[in-house]
Amino acid sequence: MQSRDCSCRSFANKLFGLLRFLRGSFDICLLNFLICKRLFHFVWVSSYGCARVGDIFSVDGNRLAKLELNYNIIRMERIEVTDAALRQAAAEGMDAFIQVFTDAYRKVTGGELTAETMPLLTGEQHTLLAYQIFRDELMEGGFCQLIQNGYGGYIFVNPFAKVMRLWGLGDLSKMVYAAKKIYDAHREDLERERTDDEFMAMYEDYEAFDELEDEFLEREEEFTAQVAAYVDEHLELFATIV
């Protein structure tokens, strides 16, 4: 009997071939997967250079299990930012430069990441949005706040850490993977609804995050500059400049 893992890889490779064939005519492919009789929407990110099921962006981080494919081709929402806005933001700082893009993404998605809005952004756009969410949450309240605000799956289950490595941020990638180990081990408790007092108590219960948070705060400007530099070198992947 063929293993599920091999079956998934075979399925993914065939799907990857299909999307490569379609890439010249369409901006992206919206994929609807029926997983254990529940419908989830995924965006296949072919630009990551590999064809593995784990590289599919999911809304809530559910792993692919029983697969039944029903694909529809859609045109991506055209996201535009002005050259003037980028120049002004770059003068203010790299965080402002990134925010020009992410503000445009939030406008397109209505500020919500749902099954309906996830396909409106490409993999690169999702990664940039994920970085800003990651940065803002850690700067304000650390990993506990990030997870309690509902971004655990978006950061730790989707291939955010892997893409950071591909963008040249190896140290940040290692940091995210280290936090993911804590998240995976305690996901149910970290994500459960809490009172204000219970939320504050999390900072004592999850001191394992402290060292990672301290490292990020110390190096945030460096990481943000590296992300901004990658975006600046690949502008066409993140928006249409007008």
C-alpha positions as CSV (number, residue, x, y, z in Angstrom):
1,M,0.0,0.0,0.0
2,Q,1.3,3.4,-0.9
3,S,2.1,5.6,2.1
4,R,0.1,8.8,2.6
5,D,3.4,10.8,2.5
6,C,4.4,9.4,-0.9
7,S,0.8,9.9,-2.2
8,C,0.9,13.5,-1.1
9,R,4.3,14.1,-2.7
10,S,3.1,12.5,-5.9
11,F,0.0,14.6,-5.9
12,A,1.9,17.8,-5.2
13,N,4.4,17.2,-8.0
14,K,1.6,16.7,-10.5
15,L,-0.1,19.8,-9.2
16,F,3.2,21.8,-9.4
17,G,3.5,20.7,-13.0
18,L,0.0,21.9,-13.8
19,L,0.6,25.3,-12.2
20,R,3.9,25.8,-14.0
21,F,2.1,25.1,-17.3
22,L,-0.6,27.7,-16.4
23,R,1.7,30.3,-14.9
24,G,2.1,32.2,-18.2
25,S,-1.6,32.8,-18.6
26,F,-2.8,33.2,-15.0
27,D,-1.4,35.0,-11.9
28,I,-2.3,32.3,-9.4
29,C,-4.5,29.2,-8.9
30,L,-7.1,29.0,-6.1
31,L,-7.2,25.5,-4.8
32,N,-10.0,24.1,-2.8
33,F,-9.1,21.0,-0.9
34,L,-11.6,18.8,0.8
35,I,-9.9,17.6,4.0
36,C,-11.8,15.1,6.1
37,K,-15.1,16.5,4.6
38,R,-14.2,20.1,5.5
39,L,-13.3,22.6,2.8
40,F,-10.2,24.6,3.1
41,H,-8.6,27.0,0.7
42,F,-4.9,27.0,-0.1
43,V,-2.6,29.0,-2.3
44,W,0.1,27.1,-4.1
45,V,3.3,29.1,-4.0
46,S,5.4,27.8,-7.0
47,S,8.1,30.5,-6.6
48,Y,9.4,28.7,-3.5
49,G,11.1,26.3,-5.9
50,C,9.9,23.1,-4.5
51,A,6.7,21.0,-4.8
52,R,5.8,19.8,-1.4
53,V,2.4,19.8,0.3
54,G,4.0,21.5,3.3
55,D,4.6,24.6,1.2
56,I,1.0,25.3,0.6
57,F,-0.4,28.3,2.5
58,S,-3.4,27.4,4.7
59,V,-5.9,29.6,6.5
60,D,-5.7,27.8,9.9
61,G,-2.7,25.5,9.6
62,N,-4.5,22.2,9.1
63,R,-2.2,19.6,7.6
64,L,-3.2,18.0,4.4
65,A,-4.8,14.6,4.9
66,K,-7.3,13.0,2.5
67,L,-7.1,15.1,-0.7
68,E,-9.7,15.7,-3.3
69,L,-8.8,18.4,-5.7
70,N,-11.2,20.9,-7.3
71,Y,-9.3,23.8,-8.8
72,N,-10.5,27.0,-10.2
73,I,-8.3,29.6,-12.0
74,I,-8.8,33.1,-10.8
75,R,-7.1,36.4,-11.6
76,M,-5.2,38.0,-8.7
77,E,-6.3,41.3,-7.3
78,R,-4.0,44.0,-8.8
79,I,-2.1,45.6,-5.9
80,E,-0.5,49.0,-6.7
81,V,1.7,51.3,-4.7
82,T,3.1,54.5,-5.9
83,D,6.8,55.2,-6.4
84,A,6.4,58.5,-4.5
85,A,4.9,56.7,-1.5
86,L,7.9,54.3,-1.5
87,R,10.5,57.0,-1.7
88,Q,8.9,59.0,1.1
89,A,8.5,55.9,3.3
90,A,12.1,54.8,2.6
91,A,13.3,58.2,3.9
92,E,11.3,57.6,7.1
93,G,12.7,54.1,7.7
94,M,12.6,50.5,6.5
95,D,9.6,49.7,8.7
96,A,7.7,52.5,6.9
97,F,8.9,51.2,3.5
98,I,7.5,47.7,4.3
99,Q,4.2,49.2,5.6
100,V,3.4,50.8,2.3
101,F,3.1,47.3,0.9
102,T,1.3,45.8,3.8
103,D,-1.2,48.6,4.1
104,A,-2.1,47.9,0.4
105,Y,-2.5,44.2,1.3
106,R,-4.7,44.9,4.2
107,K,-6.9,47.2,2.0
108,V,-7.4,44.4,-0.5
109,T,-8.2,41.8,2.2
110,G,-10.3,44.1,4.3
111,G,-7.8,43.6,7.2
112,E,-8.9,40.0,7.7
113,L,-7.2,36.7,6.8
114,T,-10.0,34.3,5.9
115,A,-10.6,31.5,3.4
116,E,-12.1,34.1,1.1
117,T,-9.3,36.7,1.4
118,M,-6.2,34.5,1.6
119,P,-6.1,33.8,-2.2
120,L,-6.1,37.6,-3.0
121,L,-2.4,37.7,-2.1
122,T,0.5,35.8,-3.5
123,G,3.0,33.8,-1.5
124,E,5.5,36.6,-1.4
125,Q,2.9,39.1,-0.4
126,H,1.7,36.8,2.4
127,T,5.3,36.4,3.6
128,L,5.8,40.2,3.8
129,L,2.5,40.6,5.6
130,A,3.5,37.8,8.0
131,Y,6.8,39.5,8.7
132,Q,5.1,42.8,9.6
133,I,2.6,41.0,11.8
134,F,5.4,39.1,13.5
135,R,7.5,42.2,14.0
136,D,4.6,44.3,15.4
137,E,3.3,41.6,17.7
138,L,6.8,40.8,19.1
139,M,7.6,44.5,19.6
140,E,4.4,45.1,21.5
141,G,3.7,41.9,23.5
142,G,5.9,39.0,22.4
143,F,5.0,35.5,21.2
144,C,2.2,35.1,23.8
145,Q,0.4,38.1,22.4
146,L,1.0,37.0,18.8
147,I,-0.5,33.6,19.4
148,Q,-3.4,35.0,21.5
149,N,-4.2,37.4,18.7
150,G,-4.8,34.5,16.4
151,Y,-1.6,34.5,14.3
152,G,0.0,31.3,15.6
153,G,-1.0,29.2,12.6
154,Y,-0.2,31.9,10.1
155,I,3.3,32.3,11.4
156,F,4.3,28.8,12.6
157,V,2.3,26.4,10.4
158,N,2.8,28.2,7.1
159,P,6.3,28.2,5.7
160,F,7.2,31.7,7.0
161,A,10.4,30.5,8.7
162,K,11.5,28.7,5.6
163,V,11.0,31.7,3.4
164,M,12.9,33.9,5.8
165,R,15.9,31.6,5.2
166,L,15.4,31.8,1.4
167,W,15.3,35.6,1.6
168,G,18.7,35.5,3.4
169,L,17.5,35.9,7.0
170,G,19.0,32.6,8.3
171,D,19.2,33.8,12.0
172,L,15.6,34.9,12.0
173,S,14.5,31.6,10.4
174,K,16.2,29.7,13.2
175,M,14.6,31.9,15.8
176,V,11.1,31.3,14.3
177,Y,11.8,27.5,14.2
178,A,12.8,27.6,17.9
179,A,9.6,29.4,18.8
180,K,7.7,26.9,16.7
181,K,8.9,24.0,18.9
182,I,7.4,25.7,21.9
183,Y,4.2,26.5,20.0
184,D,3.8,22.9,18.7
185,A,4.4,21.4,22.2
186,H,1.8,23.7,23.9
187,R,-0.4,24.8,21.1
188,E,-3.8,24.0,22.7
189,D,-2.9,25.9,25.9
190,L,-1.3,28.8,24.1
191,E,-4.4,29.3,21.9
192,R,-7.1,28.8,24.5
193,E,-9.3,31.8,25.3
194,R,-8.1,33.6,28.5
195,T,-9.1,36.4,30.8
196,D,-6.8,39.4,31.1
197,D,-5.3,38.0,34.3
198,E,-4.7,34.6,32.7
199,F,-3.1,36.3,29.7
200,M,-0.7,38.1,31.9
201,A,0.2,34.9,33.7
202,M,1.3,33.4,30.3
203,Y,4.5,35.5,30.5
204,E,5.5,33.5,33.6
205,D,4.3,30.2,32.2
206,Y,6.1,30.6,28.9
207,E,9.4,32.2,29.9
208,A,11.0,29.9,27.3
209,F,10.0,32.6,24.7
210,D,12.0,35.3,26.6
211,E,15.4,34.7,25.1
212,L,14.0,34.6,21.6
213,E,12.1,37.8,22.1
214,D,15.1,39.6,23.5
215,E,17.2,38.5,20.5
216,F,14.6,39.8,18.1
217,L,14.2,43.1,19.9
218,E,18.0,43.6,19.8
219,R,18.2,42.8,16.1
220,E,14.8,44.0,14.8
221,E,16.3,46.9,12.8
222,E,18.8,44.6,11.2
223,F,16.1,42.0,10.2
224,T,13.7,44.7,9.0
225,A,16.4,46.2,6.8
226,Q,17.2,42.8,5.3
227,V,13.5,42.2,4.5
228,A,13.2,45.7,3.0
229,A,16.3,45.1,0.9
230,Y,14.9,41.9,-0.5
231,V,11.6,43.6,-1.3
232,D,13.4,46.5,-3.0
233,E,15.4,44.0,-5.1
234,H,12.3,42.1,-6.2
235,L,9.6,44.8,-6.3
236,E,7.6,43.1,-9.0
237,L,6.9,40.2,-6.6
238,F,5.2,42.4,-4.1
239,A,3.2,45.0,-6.0
240,T,2.8,47.0,-9.2
241,I,4.7,50.3,-8.9
242,V,2.9,53.2,-10.5
